[in-house]
């Protein structure tokens, strides 16, 4: 059975990414997305690690992964699993969520990884169907807004970014911002540690404590995020690999497929811009 993944990008929703995938033996290693993952299992069952434990989502369940949250993915049954999911960024959900929380300037956080809600799952599937169609911008935007609002009001909590962080966490946030600004740069551990006045060992320990990944793995995720942006803009694979900080194209291909389930060339072949 072939592993299949198709990515659509909805222009009128700020480039919102929609994934339609069918996997049999694919196993995703620990990784993060810059956006939330909001999906519905349509075939089989998926097993994935999130929030410190393993979860199983059978057909009909909604899967929720927060932005920048460490997670994995694999089949929970021999027949594999199929699902569709959207990946809105925190910025996309910020305005929508303000009406639901008394705490302002917050973004949604979903404490539950797997939700059993037949009505909402059906509404999400209708939204996915609509997003795959061309035109009808008003209906798409209205359906998207109402569906996400329903999801947030039922299962979302407010998550504030603290203005005053503990010293070590504040320093790790500084490094995360630095890496995000230039993921293609070849950083060293001692360079990053010195940047925030920590010893390399202390920095390594604190970084993993607050992000769930060591610095080099976090940087790979940021490079993959930049690579996807470049591919969407029409850059070829070789230039994308070079400009994203990967040592060579094969290195880039390996990491991309491990995180996305498809190679960069397959990603580009399956890429469609819905307008």
N, C-alpha and C positions, 0 to 999 in steps of 0.2 A: 504494500500500500504506500503510495507516494505521500510525502509530506508537502502540504500546500499552504501558501500564505499569500494573500493579496492585500495590498495597502492602498487605501483611497484617501485623498486629502480634499476636504470640503472648503472651497475658497471663501464662501460667504460666511463661514463660521471661523474665520481667522486661520484657515489651514488645518482645522481639526482633523486628526488622523483616525481613520477607521480601519481596523484589521478584521479580515475574514480568514480564518485558518482552520486547517484539518491536520492533526498530527497523529502519528501512530507510535513511533519509538523515540521521538524527539525528547531530549531532556535539557532544560534550560538551567544553566549554572546560576549562582547568585548574581543578581544584577539589579539595576535601578532604572527607572524612567524619569525624565524630567516632568512628565505629566502623570495624572492619575490613570489607573486602568479600571474601566467600568465595563464589565462584560457579562455575557450570558452564555452558559454552556448549552449548546444545541444538539450535541451528540456525545455519547459516552460519559466519561467523568474525568476530571482533572484533579491532580494532587499538587499542592504547592506549599512552600514554606513562606510564612509571613507572621510578623509579630511574635517571633520566638517559638512558633509551633507549626506543625504540619496540618494542613487543612485539605479536605476532600469536597469537591463540588460536582455533584451528578447533574444530569440533564435537567434543565429548567431552573437551576440555581444562578444567582447573580454573584459574580466575583468582584471584590473591591480591593484595590491596592492603592495606597496613598502615594503622592508624588515623592520621589527620592527615598522610597521605602525598599529595603532589601527583600527580594523574593526570588523564588525559583519556579519551576513548572515542569510537570511530567504527567504521563497518563496514569490514571488510577485503575484502569481496566485493560485487558489485553487488546480490545478493539480500538484503543486510542480515544481521542476526544476532538470535538470540533466546537468552535465558539466564534462569536463576533464581539469586538470590544472597541470602545473609543478611548482616546488618551488626551483629555482636556488638561491644559496646564493650570497651575494655581492661579495665574493671571486671568484665565478664561472663566474660572469659577468664582473669582473674588467678588465681582459685582452681583452675581446671582445670589450669593450666599448672605449678603449683608442684611437682607430682610428677615432672615431666619434666626439670627443670633443677637442677643443683647450686647455681646462684646463686639465692638466695632473694630475695623482694621484686622479682621481675622480671616482665615481661610478654612474651608471644611476639612475635617479629619474623620475618617470612617474607622471606628474601633473594631467593627466586625468584618472579617475577611470573606465570609460566605453568607449570603442572605437567601432565604426561601420566601419569596413573595411573588406568587404567580401573576397577579395583576400588573405589578411593576415590571416583571420580566417580559410580559407580553407587550407592554408599552415600549420598553427598550428595543425589542425586536422590531416593532413597527417603526420606531425612530431609525434603526439601522437600515431597514428597507427603504425608507424615504431618503436617507442620506446617499444611498447608492444611485438615486435617480438624478437626472439632469434638471436644471431649472427649478421652478417653484420655491424660490428663496424665502418668501414670506412664511410658507407653511413649514419649511425646514427649520427656520429660526424659532418659530412659535412652538413647534413640537419639541425641539431641543431644549428650549427654556423651560417649558412646563414639565418635561421628563426629569431634567436635572434638579429642578426645584422640588419635585416630589421626592426624589431620592435623598436630597440633602435634608429636607424637613423630617423625613422618617428615620434616616440612619446616620446623618452627619452630626458632628459636634464641632464647636468652635475651637480652633487652634491658633493661639496667638504666638507670634514671634517675640520672645521676651526682649524688652528694651534694656534690661540689666541682666546680663548672663554671668554665671560663675566665671572666674578668670580663665580657667582652662578651656571651657566651652566657647567663650568669646574668642579666644585665640584660634580655635579650630574653625570657627565661622569665618574668621579673617582669611585663613588658608583656603577654605572652600571657595570664597569669593575670588581669591587670587587664581586658583586653578580654573575656575569657570571662565574668567576673563581671557585666559590664554592657555587652553588645554594642549595646544600643539607644542608648547615649550618643553624642553627636556630638563625637568627639575631633578634635583638631588635631595635626598632625605636631610642631609645636614643643612642644605640651603633653606629648605622649608622650615626646619626646626629653628634655625638661627633667626629667620624672618620674624618669628613671634617670641623669641627669647626662651625657647625650651631646649633641653638636651634631646638629641635624636631618639633615644630610647623612650623618654617621657612623651615626646611628641607622637611617636608611633603608637604607643599604648593609648594615649588620649584620643587620637584621631579615630582609631578603631572603636573605642568605647562610644564615641558620639555619633559615628556614621554607620557602624556595622561592617565596614570594609577597611582594609589597610590603604594607605595613600595611593599606591600604584594601581590598585584595583579601582578605586574611585576615579582616578585620572583616566583610566581606560573607558569608563562609562561616559565621562565628559567628552572624550575624544569621539566616541561613537555618536553622541548627541550632535556634535558639530558636523560629523561626517554625514549624518542623515540630512541635516540642513543644507549642506553643500550639494548632495545628490539631488535633493528636491529643486535646487536652483539650476540644475542642469550640468554641473561639473562632471567630468569623466572620473572614472574610478581611480586611476593612477594619481591624478592631481588631488583628488579628495583625500586619498591615503596620505599623501605627502603633506598637505595643508592641515591635516587633522592631527599630525604628530606621530603617525605610525612609521616604523622603520622601513617597511616595504609593503608592497601590495598583498603578498601572501599572508603577512602578519595581520594586516587589516582585514582580509577576507575571513581568516580564522576567527578573529574576535567578533566580527560582525555576525557571522552565521551562528556563533555560540550564543549570542545575546538575542538575535532577531529571528532565528529559525530559517533564514534564507541568506544566500550570498548577496553581496552588493549588486551584482548584475541581475539576479533574480528580483531583487527589490526594485530596481529601475524598470525592469520589464513589466512588473506587476503594478507599477505606479500609475495611478490615474488621478487627474485633477477634476473633481466634480464641480461644475459651474452651472 
